[in-house]
Amino acid sequence: MAQPSDGADERPTTLGALRASGWVSRPIKQEIREHAIARVSAGEPLFAGVSGYADTVMPQLENALLAGHDVIFLGERGQAKTRMIRSLTGLLDEWMPIVAGSEINDDPYAPVSRHAINLVDELGEGTPIDWVHRDRRYGEKLATPDTSIADLIGEVDPIKVAEGRYLSDELTLHYGLVPRTNRGIFAINELPDLAERIQVGLLNVLEERDVQIRGYKIRLPLDVILVASANPEDYTNRGRLITPLKDRFGSQIRTHYPLDVPTEMEIMRAEAVPLDVETPDGQISVTVPEYLGEVVATFSHLARASNQVNQRSGVSVRLSVSNYEALSANALRRGLKAGERTITARVDDLDALPASSQGKIEIESLEEGREGFILDTLIKGAVLTVFKEAVDPGQTRAVVDAFEEGAIAHTGEEVSSDELARLIGEVDALRDPVMALTGGDESPAAVAAAVGFVLEGLHLSKRLNKDSSGPSATYRGRV
């Protein structure tokens, strides 16, 4: 087994050298517990990259790991279940010794496979040792109805039989995913989708810690921590967890969506792909103002509270990420057409959200074709919610007065940032609320975005009229 040069020369290469080094074998759960204790004692999170769970999910997960439990995460789609499971490898030792050539990571001190037992019996202290990195001690299977016992536990290898070995020879076994993750972490995603007869095959793994393959009279004791994910039972009709299997998981941890908009925004900005484009003429950067980021996150929160959205299927954080990327992409496309180099997303770019939302939200409506209307209503609701929080009403009275006295504003994709930004010179009352939104940034792109947001917010507040014609709009007073 290839080993990286960094520190590889210092690791023992034989069983005798391993004993002399003082290396101590530990069960996988004890290993994880010790690393978890170190992080909790130091006030560090178990792993980075997961936000919004510090006071809810993480304490439960810490308890489960300290207790040495197998864990099942229960939650709707897009709640970082798989990410947390995969991150558990960070709680393993960086390198682990195995009997060289072992398919199931045999412990050199206590081998269980026939290959490793024979090798240790033959070579004794001279048994060669390989080292496995912690990333290779993780196995994962997405449960599907056609998953078989052979996939998970193992099967007779017909090629080895054809080579002349007897069926009774343990060396004819082809180990499944669970044995191959011996001394590591095995994860099953969407566990209820596993056929019930296959779930039965996991009972021994969780309780007796062994597997039996076909009719072989062998007991293969495994050292595995099993972690699974599942959607709530009222979400899926595709399958269910059998009661004995559910009973064998030590801890069931309920995940959730972000509880507030700032957390949703933190995740959204961390996950979204930035749109800074390098062209022959130089770099083009796209900025999404804080208030429009809030609109995208608020849209998801409103969808999760809407009775017109199927809440059993969930509204994933992936919706926020996709919408944030679509908003940025629309701004980039608009800016490229206008020949702009510095681009700031505007309210007009929110028109891209329905296309990136429809595949991620299940609308419940008795009428055909209502999806577009419902999504548009949610977007407008998000804009209005953020507008009321971000813009001081005292700064908009003079704006409304100016429009009632005859001021008119034209917006839309065809209107450049320079044209829209000139409005704060033509309608002086716009300056204060616009500068409050931009934080004093007077660049045309930032000013144009803030102008559009203020005008749309006043329209949705029923304080300005808006006439729309395709991608263009005209704002005027209500008098």
LOLO-742676 format. One record per residue: x, y, z of N, C-alpha, C in turn. Coordinates in steps of 0.02 Angstrom, whole numbers, plus 50000, padded with zeros to 5 digits. Layout:
BEGIN
XYZXYZXYZ
...
***
This chain:
BEGIN
500424994150000500005000050000500445006250000
500325010749954500745016749949500635021250009
501175023950034501145028550090501445035150070
501185040650095501475047150079502155047750111
502595051650079503275052350104503295055950170
502795060250184502795064150245502725059650306
503275058250341503245054250402503215046750391
503195044550327503105037450313503695033350338
504295036050333504885032350352504915030950427
504535034750466504555033950539504045028850564
503595026550521503085021850542503335014650538
503175010550587503405003550586503134999850525
503524995250500503324991450440503224984050454
503364981850516503244974850534502884974650601
502584968850615502214968050677502674968950737
503284966350733503754967050789503934974350801
504054977950748504224985050755503634989050782
503024986850763502424990250788502364989450864
502484983350888502454982150960502984986350995
503584986450966504134990150998504004997651000
503595000150954503455007350951502985009551007
502645004751038502175006451091501475008051066
501345006851002500675008250975500165003851011
499595006951028499065003451064498435003051021
498154997151016497534996150978496944998251021
496485002050990495875004251025495265002750983
494705001151013494075000550975493905007250942
493565006950886493415012950848493025018050889
492555015650930492155020350969492565023751023
493045020151051493485023251100493935028451067
494175026851007494595031450969494225037950955
493605037350931493205043350917493055047050981
492895043351035492745046551099493335050751123
493935048151118494525051751142494635058251103
494545057951037494625064050997494065068951012
493455066451023492895070851040493005074251107
493265070451155493415073351221493925078951214
494435077951173494945083051164494645089451135
494195088751087493915094751056493415098251102
493005094351135492525097451182492895100951238
493425097851264493815100851318494135107351296
494345107651233494665113551207494165118851183
493525117351189493015122051166492965122651091
493205117551056493195117550983492595113650957
492335115550898491785111650869492045104850847
491595099950843491795093350820492065093650749
491775097950708492035098950641491775105650614
492135108250566491965114750537491505113850476
491205119450454490815119350393490075117950402
489845117350464489125116350477488895121850523
488415125850500488185131650538487465130550563
487295133750618486615133750642486435128150689
486915123750706486775117950748487125118250816
487465123750830487885124050890487495122650954
486875125050958486485124351020485945118951016
485895115650959485365110750950485635103850934
485895102950874486115096350851486785094350882
487255099050885487935097250907487965094450978
487615097351027487635094251094487385087051093
486875085651053486625078751049487145074151017
487485076650964487985072550931488585071350977
488785076451014489325075651063489145070351114
488535070551139488305065451187488345058451157
488115057851095488105051251062488815048451054
489275052751033489965050351022490315048751088
490185052851138490485051451204490205044951233
489575043551217489255037351242489435031251200
489755032451142489925026851099489335023951061
488865028251043488255025951010488325025750934
487975021050903487825021550832487275026850825
487295030650770486865036550765486465036450701
485835038550706485435039750647485205046950648
485345050550593485125057550586484455057550550
483965060750581483295061050553483145068250533
482995069250469482845076150448482685076450374
482385082050353482215083050283482855084150242
482755084350177483325085250132483665091950143
484295092150128484675098350133484795100850203
484875096350251485005098450320485695096250344
486155095350297486865093950312486975087250347
486515082550339486595076050371487215072450344
487255072050278487825068450248488475072050262
488465078650262489085082350275489335080850346
488885080750394489105079150463489375072050468
489045067450434489275060450437489975059850408
490085062850350490745062450318491285065950359
491085071150395491575074850435491805071050497
491455065650515491655061750573492345058550566
492585057950503493255055050494493785059450526
493635065850537494115070250570494225068450643
493805063950671493885061750739494255055150744
494555052950688494955046850688495695048650690
496105043750712496835044650707497005045750633
497515049750620497685051150550497905044850514
498295040550547498525034350515498385028450561
498215022750531498065016650569498425010750537
498755006550577499105000650549498624994950535
498744991350481498364985250465498854979950442
498634973750443499034968350414499074969450339
499664969450312499764970850241499324966350198
498994969450149498574965650103497884963950128
497714966050188497054964450216496514968350180
495974964950164495404968250132494944971550182
495014969550247494544972150297494914975650355
495474978650339495844982650388495994978850452
496244972750445496374968550504496844971950553
496654971750617497074974150671497674969350677
498294971950672498874967450676498904963450741
498614966250795498624962750859498054957550865
497524958450826496954953850831496634952850763
496974949450717496704948550649496084944150650
495624945450603495004941550600494894938250532
495194940750479495104937650414495584931750406
495404926950365495834921150355496514923150327
496524927950281497154930250252497624932850307
497354937250351497784940350402497994935150455
497534930850474497694925750524498254921150499
498194918950436498704914650407499384918150403
499364924650384499984928350376500344929250443
499964930850494500264931850561500524925150588
500144919750576500374913150598501024911150564
501084912950501501674910950461502284915250477
502184921950481502754926450486502874929250556
502374928550600502454930950668502634938350671
503174939950709503364946850718503614950150654
503744946150603503964948850539503384950450492
502764949650516502174951150474502204958350450
502164959450384502194966350358501584970350377
501684976750388501154981350409501074986850357
500444988250340500284994150299499934999250343
499925005450320499595010850358499045013950315
498465014650345497875017250311497705024150337
497605028950291497415035650312496685035750334
496515040350378495835040450407495305041350353
495455044750298494955045750245494745039250213
495195034150217495045027650188494695022950237
494565025550296494215021550346493465023350348
493235026250294492535028250290492225024850229
491635021750240491265018650186490555021350185
490265021950127489605024950121489195021250068
488565020550082488105017450033487445021250033
487235023149974486575026149967486075020349961
485625019850009485145014350010484665014949951
484595009549915484115009049861483745002449868
483155001949839482774995649846483134989549819
483614990549772483954984749743484604983149779
484754986649834485354984949873485294977949901
485824974049896485794967049917486234965849978
486134960050009486564957950064487284957250040
487364955049978488034954349950488394961049948
488024966449932488314973049930488574975149999
488174973750050488344976150117488784971350155
488624964950153488974960050195489494956050156
489304953250100489784949550060489474943650023
489884940249984489634934849942490224930449923
490074924449898490594920049871490844923049806
491504923349798491804925949737491884920249687
491494920149633491524914449585492204914049550
492554919549544493214919349512493704915449555
493674916649621494124912949666493954905549667
493314903949660493114896949657493384893849592
493324897649537493554895149473494314894149472
494664897649515495394896949519495594890449554
495104886849581495254880349610495144879749685
494924885149716494804884749789494134881249802
494094878049860493464874749880492974880049906
492334878549897491814883049922491864883949998
492124878850031492174879250104492774883450126
493184885450079493774889450094493574896650107
493734899150166493544906050184493854911250136
494394909350102494724914050057494324915149993
493784911349982493364912549923492864918149935
492854920949995492374926250010492564932849977
492054936149952492144943149931491774947449981
492134951350019491834955250073491434961150045
490874962550079490454968250061490714974650093
490324979950086490544986550108490644986950184
490214983650222490264984050295490914980950320
491074974750302491714971950325492314975950300
492274978650240492844982550213492944989050251
492444991050291492514997050332492674995150404
492894989050415493094986850482493584991850512
493504993250576493914998150613493825005150583
493215006650561493075013150532492345015050539
492125019750498491445022350500491085020150437
490505017050446490095015250388489445019150391
489265022250334488665026450332488175023850279
487535024050297487005022350250486545028350245
486515031250186486065036850175485375034450153
484855037950176484155036250159484005029050179
484145027350241484075020550265483375017450254
482825021250260482165018150250482065015150180
482475017550131482405014850063482685007850057
483035005550108483324998850107482754993750118
482724988650077482204983550084482234980650155
481644978950182481614976650251482024970350263
482034965950215482424959750224483174961350226
483384966750194484094968750196484244972250262
483754976050288483844979150353483974973950407
483634968150400483734962750449484464960650451
484804960950393485504959050390485964963550429
485724969550448486134974150486486054973250562
485574969250582485444968550654486054966050692
486384960950666486974958250699487544963250701
487604967150648488134972150645488064977150702
487454979150716487334984250767487344981550837
487164975250847487114972650915487694967850931
487754962450894488264957550909488944959350880
488954964250834489574966550803489914961050763
489514957050728489814952150683489374951450621
489654948050571489264946550511489344939250494
488854936450460488884929650436488744929850361
489164926750322489114927150250488884920350222
488314920650188488024914550160487984909050212
488174903050195488124897450242488774895950276
489254900450272489904899150302489844898950378
490174894050407490174893550480490744897750508
490694904250496491204908750522490854914350560
491214916950606490974922950641491514928250630
491314933650597491794938850580491664944850624
491984945250683491854950950728492124957350698
491704962250692491894968650662491904974150714
492324978950702492364984850745492164990850702
491524992250700491244997350655490765001750693
490785008250678490255012650702489795013950643
489155012850652488675013550598488295020150607
488295024150554487945030550555487475030650495
486865032750505486375032650451485995039250448
485695040450391485255046250384484585043850358
484065047450376483395045550354482955051750355
482455051750312481955056950314481405054950363
481065059750392480515057950438480025053250405
479745048950444479305043750416478695046650381
478495052550400477905055550366478105058950301
478755058850284478985062150223478995057250164
479205051050177479285046350122478815040450128
478545038450071478125032450069478505026650037
479165027650026479545022649990479745016850036
479755017950099479965012650144479925014850216
480135010550261480125012250331480685008450366
480855010850425481355007350465481005001850506
481264995850503480974990550544481134992050618
480674990450661480744992250732481384989450764
481564983150753482174980550785482804984350764
482824986650701483414990450679483424997350711
482855000550713482815007150744483015006750818
482825001350849482965000450920483714999650934
484084997350884484794995950895485245002150887
484975007550858485365013750855485355016950925
485945018650950485975021551017485665028451022
485745032550970485485039350971485155041050905
484585044350910484245047050852484255054650858
484565058050810484655065250814484255068650760
483825073250781483385076850734483745083250710
483825083750645484115089850616483565094650596
483765100550575483265105750558483555110650509
483125114750480483355120150436483585126050479
483965130750449484185136650487483595140050521
483695141750584483145144550624483055152050612
483545155350581483485162550568483815164250502
483665170150477483925172450413484675173350413
484985176350465485715177150464486085170450457
485835165150489486165158650482486075156050411
485485156950383485365154850313485835158450267
485945164950279486395168850237487115166550244
487315164850304487995162450315488125156150275
487645151550277487725145350240487705146650165
487245150950145487145152450074487775155550044
488065160350077488655163650050489255158850051
489285154450100489845149750103489815144450048
489205142550029489115137149981489075139449909
488835145649898488735148049830489405149049794
489405147649729490005148549688490055155949669
490605159249687490675166449670490745167349595
490465172949570490485174349499490965180049484
491595178749494492115183449472492405180549409
492325184049353492485181349287493095184849259
493575180849236494175183549204494065183549129
494125189449098494035190149026494685193048996
494755192748930495355195748899495435203148916
494875206448931494905213648947494985214949021
495045209749061495125210649133494595206949171
494595207849236494125204149279493465207949286
492925204049286492255206749299492015203849364
491835208149411491615205749476490865207149485
490535202349519489825203049534489735203249609
489375208349633489245209149704488495208549717
488315204849768487615204449790487555208449854
487185213949854487125218049914486835213949972
486995216050032486765212450092486005211850092
485665217150074484925217050078484625212250027
484945211449969484685206549920484855199449941
485425198549975485565191950004485035190150055
484835195050095484295193950144483645192150109
483515195250052482905193650015482905186249994
483465183849969483515176849948483405172150007
483735173650064483655169450123482945169750151
482655175850151481975176750177481465173050133
481595172850068481165169150022481115161850044
481675158750061481665151850084481275151050149
481375155850195481015155450259480265156250249
480065160750204479345161550191479065155250159
479465152050115479225145950083479125140450135
479555140250186479485135050238478885136250282
478625142350281478045143950323477405144250282
477445143350216476865144050173476445137750171
475795138550176475345132750170475245130750098
475535134450051475495132749980476105128749957
476565127450004477165123549989477125117150031
477265111549999477255105050033477825104750083
477665105250147478185105450198478465098550213
478115093250194478375086550206478985085150162
479005088150103479585087150059480145091950077
479995096950117480515101450142480705106850092
481015112050117481285117550076482025117950095
482435114850054483135113950070483515120550069
484075120850106484525126550102484825126950032
484815121349996485055121549927484645126449885
484015127549905483605132449870483925139349876
484135141249936484445147849946485085148349906
485485142949907486125143149871486005143849796
485545139949769485405140249697485125147049677
484675149749719484385156349703484915161849707
485365161349756485905166249761486345166049699
486495160049676486905159349616486535161849554
485875160349550485475162649493485425170249492
485345173249551485325180549557485975183549531
486535180749552487195183249530487285182349456
487065176549430487145175149358486725179949316
486125181449338485705186149300486015193049301
486295194949358486635201449362487235201649315
487615196149312488185195749267487965196449195
487445192749176487205193049107486975200149089
486605203249135486365210049123486945214949117
487435214249162488015218649160488435217849098
488515211549074488895210449013488575213848953
487905213448950487555216748895487645224248896
487695226948957487765234248964488495236448960
488955231548955489665233248951489965235549016
489665233349072489915235449138490445230649162
490935233249200491475229149227491355227549301
491045232149336490875231049406490115230649410
489865224949431489145223549427488875222249497
488305225349512487965224049575487255221549560
487065216049592486395213249581485865218349601
485315218249563484755222849576484105218949584
483595222449605482935219349614482705216149548
482875219149492482675216449427482935209249418
483505207849448483805201249439483445195749477
482985197649522482595192649559482125188849512
482035191349451481615187849402481915180949385
482555179849401482865173449386482695168149437
482405170049494482295165249549481785159849533
481225161249498480745155749486481055149849450
481495151049402481805145549365482245141249409
482585144349458483015140449502482645137749563
482005139649571481625137449629481145131749614
480895131449552480355126749537480535119449548
481165117649538481355110749548481495109049621
481475114049664481655112849734481075114149782
480515116549756479925117749797479345113949767
478995110249809478395106649786477785110749805
477485113849755476905118149766476275113949773
475875115549822475225112249831474685116949807
474415115449749473895119749721473395115549682
472755117149689472245113449654472195115749581
472465121449565472425124149497473085123349461
473045121449397473645120849357473925127849341
474575128149336474895134449316474945139649371
474805137649434474825142549489475535143149518
475985138649499476645138649529476995145449520
476965148049459477295154449446477025160049488
476365160249496476055165549536476255164949610
476265158749635476435157649706477165159649719
477615157649674478315159449682478415166949678
478065170149632478115177449626477865180949689
477335178249719477065181149781477565180349838
477905174549841478405173449893479005178149884
479215179349822479775183849809479585190949830
478985193149811478765199849831478715200449907
478465195149938478425195250011479105195850043
479605192450014480285192950041480575199950032
480465202949974480705209749962480385214650012
479735214050021479385218550066479615217650138
479715211350159479955210050227480625213250240
481095212350194481765215250203481745222750197
481335225350152481275232650144481055235950209
480565233050242480315235950305480845235850359
481285230850357481815230350408482425234750391
482565235550326483185238750306483125246150292
482535248550278482445255550258482035259250311
482295264850334481955268950383481355272350352
480745271250378480155274450349480205282050347
480565284750396480635292050398481015294850339
481425290550307481825292750250481455292050184
480865288950185480515287750121479915292350111
479715295950163479135300450155479265305550101
479865308550102480025313650052480065310649982
480265304249978480305300849913479595300249884
479135298049925478435297349902478155304149882
478315309249921478075316049904478335318149836
478975316749822479275318749759478925315449700
478755309049708478415305549653477695307949646
477385309549701476695312249696476695319149663
477255322549665477315329049633477525328549560
477595322349536477715321549464478345317849445
478765315949492479375312349475479205305449447
479595303149399479495296649366480175293149361
480175286649372480795282749368480695276749323
481175275649277481155269949233481705265049254
481525258749263482015253649282481935247649236
482365242749248482335236649208483015234549183
483045228749151483685226149128484015230649077
483605234249037483885238348984484155245049010
484015246549072484245252949101484915251649134
485425255449113486105254449140486155257049211
486675254949245486785257249313486885264849316
487235267549266487355274849264486695278649260
486245276249216485595279649208485195279249273
485175273449304484775272649364485075276449423
485745276649425486075280249480485955287849476
485835290449415485725297649408485075299849442
484655295049459484015296849491484125300349558
484665298849594484755302149659484925309549650
485125311349589485235318349574484595321749553
484165317849519483525320549495482995320549549
483015315549593482545315149649482975315349712
483105321249737483575322049792483375318149854
482725317049863482485313449923482715306249925
482925303549867483155296649865483845295749896
484235301149902484925300649923484995297349992
484615299650041484705297050110484565289550115
483985287050092483875279850099484365275750056
484565278449999485025274849955485715274349988
485955279850015486615279750046486625275450109
486045275150143486005270850202486075263550182
485805261750123485845254850099486545253150073
486875257950040487535256650011488095257450061
487935260150120488465261450169488925267050148
488665271650107489065277250083489405276050017
489335269949989489645268349925489265272049869
489605276449833489285280449781489435277949711
489695271849705489815269049638489155268049603
489125269149537488485268649501488135261949511
488505256349512488195249749519487855249049586
488195251149640487905250549708487305255149716
487365261349690486815266149696486215263849656
486335261349595485775258949553485395253349587
485765248649619485445243049653485015245549710
485265250349749484895252949805484285256949783
484355260749729483785264549702483225259749683
483395254449646482895249649625482555246249684
482935244849737482655241549796482175246149832
482355252549839481915257349873481265258249834
481325258949769480725259949728480265253849731
480545247849726480135241849728479825240949797
480195242549849479925242049917479345246849928
479405252849902478855257749908478245255549867
478375252349811477805249849771477445244149808
477835239449836477525233949872477195236249936
477415241949962477095244950021476475248950002
476315248849937475725252449910475795259949917
476405262349908476525269549912476735272449845
476905268249798477045270349729476695265549681
476505268249623476235264049570476805261449527
476695255649497477195252649453476855249949391
477085252149333476845249549270477385245249239
477235238849229477735234149203477585232549131
478115232049092478055230049022478655225749005
478565219149009479125214648997479655215749051
480285216549031480815217349080480885224549106
480465229149081480505236149100479945237949147
480055243049188479545245349235479605252849243
479025256049259479005263249271478665264449338
478995268149381478705269949447478475277149445
477875278149474477585284849476477165285449539
476965291549556476555292749615475865289749608
475535288649664474865285749664474315290849654
474505297149653473995302449644473835303349570
***
